[in-house]
Amino acid sequence: APQPRAISAAETALEACLAPIEPSVFSKPDGRPLPIHKSVAPRNLPRLPAVDPCEDQRSSVECAYRDARVHFEEHRFDLAAKGFRKIALDTEVTDLGLFAAQLELESLNMIGTFAEPSRPLCFDAMASDTDTLIDRYCRKPVPVDREDACLTFFQIARDVRRVRAERLVTVADSGHSNEPARRQDQGGDEYRALFDEACPPNVEAGSPLSSGARCDELLFNAHRAYRAADARVKAEAAYRTFFDPRSGLAGSELAKRLAAKPE
């Protein structure tokens, strides 16, 4: 008999993130909508067409996009994310698909940021889908009209990994973890990996990897996590990197703080 298909961690994260949720979750107590938080949505979205694309072509991509946009604007981010995701990943690579990709990530971001109770697995779903979107829309050479969107995808990929590292360290610090040292070490490794990717010596200014990376924070957080984990060799390596002239970090405020009193 055929074996049941194993469900991947990415699928599990997506399913948990997109469980039905009331749109009222995304409103302030006085009923005003929350501002988009750390928005990944494009600033200038194309307007919905005056003529309803669903009237005669219910199965068209334009109709599916219209429906997802309506859900998005009504704060039904669970339904919006599902609709945008299908367009972004399962249809031809087009400008509409690129807009859908950005709005899918924005919908996941809104749920992960504001849902009560919290849904941290949304950020794991974002990480998985962002990698897929980069592979689909940002293969080199990247068309000029996709450069801004692809830069956003690269930044999201990095920021979601930063959130994952923060979660590891926060859980370890909270006292609710059975293995705080291991979580601190894992968090330190995530921060260090991000630093090594985004901030290598003489990295090209403005590259997708370095843009907005806050290299000093990444290395400082790695060093602090390693010290909390008593991973002395890794902590010392992070400390040396801070003051290596090639890193360009020795003059930063965090380097001065580290030099005055290693934390």
N, C-alpha and C positions, 0 to 999 in steps of 0.2 A: 504494500500500500504506500502511496506517496506520503512523504513526511510533510507535516505542516511547515509553512514558511516561517522562519525565524523573524521576529519583529525587531528592527534595528532600534538602537537608542534614539536616533534622530526621529524616527516615526513616533516613538513613545512620547518624546518631548513635544512634538508638534500636536499630537492628539490631546495631551494634557493641557497644553497652552490654549487650544482652540475649543475646549469644552464650552458649551453655551454660557453666556454671561449677560447680565442685564445692562443695557446701555446707561442706566441711571448711575452705575458705578463711576462713569466718566464725567460726572458733573460735580461742581462745587456745591456746598450746602445750600447756597441761595439759588441754585438752579442754573447758574451760568456754566457754560462748558469750560472744562479745563483747557489751558493753553497747551499746544503741542509741545511736548517736553523733549529737548534734544532732537528736534525734528530731523528725520532723514528723508522727508517728502520733498520733491522738487518744489521750488518756490513758485514757479509759474506753470500750474497744471493747465492742460488744454481744457477749454470749456466743453461741457457736455453739448452735443449737437442739439440745435433747435428742433430738428425732426427726430422723433423717437426712433432709434435704430431697432428697437424691439418690436415695433408695430408689425413689420412684415417679415423680419428675419430674426426670429426668436433665438435661433441657434448661432447667430453670428458672434464673432469676437467682440465687435463694437457693442453689441447688446449685453454681452457678459460684463464688459468693462463698465457700461452704464449702470448695471445692477450693482456691481461692487462699489462704484463711486457713491451711489445712493446710500448703501449700507455704511460706508465710511463717514459720510457727512451726517448720518443719523447716529453715529457712535456705536454702531453694531460692528465692532472691530473684529469679532470672531467670524462673522459671515463675510465681512470685507476681505479679511486675510485669505480665506478659502477661495473666494472668487478671483482675487488678484493673483494668487499663487498659481492657479490653474492656467491663467493667461500667460504669466511670466515663464512658466516651465514647460507647458504642454502645447504651445502654439508656435508659429514661426517667429523668428527673431525680427521684431519690428520696433518702431518708436513707441507704439502703444504698449507692447510687451515690456519695454524698458520703464515706462511710467508705472505700469502695473507692478513691476518688480520693486520699485521704490516704495510704492504705497502698501505692498504686502509687508515689507520690513517695517514701515511706519506703524501698521496695524499691530504687528507682533510687539513692537516697542511700546505702544500705548498699553497693551494688555499687561506686558511684563512690568511696566513702570507703575501703573495705577490700580490694577485689579486688587480687590479685597475679597478673600485672603489672597496673598501674593502668589504669583505664578512664575517662580524663577526659571522654570524649564522653558519659558518663552525665549530666554536669551540663548539657551542651547539650540533651540529651533532656529533662531536668527543666525547663529554661527554656522549651522549646517547649510541653511539655504543661501547665505551670503557666499559661501565657498562655491556652491553650485551656480549661482548667478554670475560670479566673476568668471568662472570657466565658460559660461554660455555667452555672455555679452562683452567680455573684456579681454578676449584673446588678442595677442599682439599680431599685427599692428592695430591698435585701438582706433576706430574711426574718430575723427575730430569731434563730431557731434555727440559722441558718447564719453568724452574725456571727463567731464564734470561728474556724470553719474558713476563712472568707474572709480573715480577718486573717492566718491562717497562710499562705494562698496568696500574699498580697501580700508577706509577709516572705520566703517562699521565692524568689519572683521576684527580689527585691532581692538576697538572699544569693547566689543562683546567679550573678547578674551580677557581684557582688563577687569570687566565686571566679574568674570569667573574667578580670577585671582583674588579679587576683593572678597568674594563670597567665601572662599576657602579660608582666608585669613580671619574674616569676621567670625565665622563659626568656631575656629580655633580659639579666638580671643574670648568668645562668649562663655566658655566653660561647659558647653553642651556637647562637646565632641569627645568620643572615647580615645581618639588618637590626635590630640592637638599638635604634637610635634610633627607628625606626618603631614597633616594638613598645612601647617606653616611651611614645611619644606616644599610641598606641591605648589603652594601659592608663590613661594620664592622662585621656583623653577619657571612658572608661567610668566611672572614679571621679567625674569632674566631672559627668557626666550623672546619675549616681545622687544626688550631692549636690544638684543643681539640682531634681530631682524630689522628693526626700524632705525637703529642708531649705530651702525658700524662705523669704524673710523673713516672720516672723509666721505660720508654718505652725501650723495648729490642733493643739494638744497632743493626743496620743493618736490622731491620724489614722492610717489604714492605712499611709500612706506614711512617716510619721515614726517610728512605733513601733519602737524598738530600732535606729534607723538608724546611730547613732554618727557623727554629722555631722562632728565634728572629725577623726575618722580618715579619712573619705572625702576631705575637702578636703586634709588633710595628705598623704595618699598621692598625690592628684592633683598637688599642688605638687611633690612629690619626683620623680614620674615625668616631669613636664614639664621639670624641671631636668636630669634624666639624659638627656632627649631633646634638650636645648638649645633647647627651645621657649620662648624667653624671654618672649614676649608672654603666652602662656597661664600660665606660671609666675607672672608678675607679677600677672595678674588673680586667680589663686587666692590669692596673698599678700594682695592688697588686700581680697578678700572675707573672709579670716580676721579682719581688723581693722576691718571695717565694723560699726558698732554694731548694725545691723539683723540681723546673723547670730547675735549672741549668743554668739560663740565666743572673743572676745578674752581672756576670763579662763580659758580651758581650759589644761591643762598642755601640750598640743601647741602652742597658740598661744605660750605662754611660751618653749617650746623653739625655735620658729620665730623669734621675736623676738630671742632671744639669739644664735642662729647659724642663719641660713637654710640648709637642707640641700638 
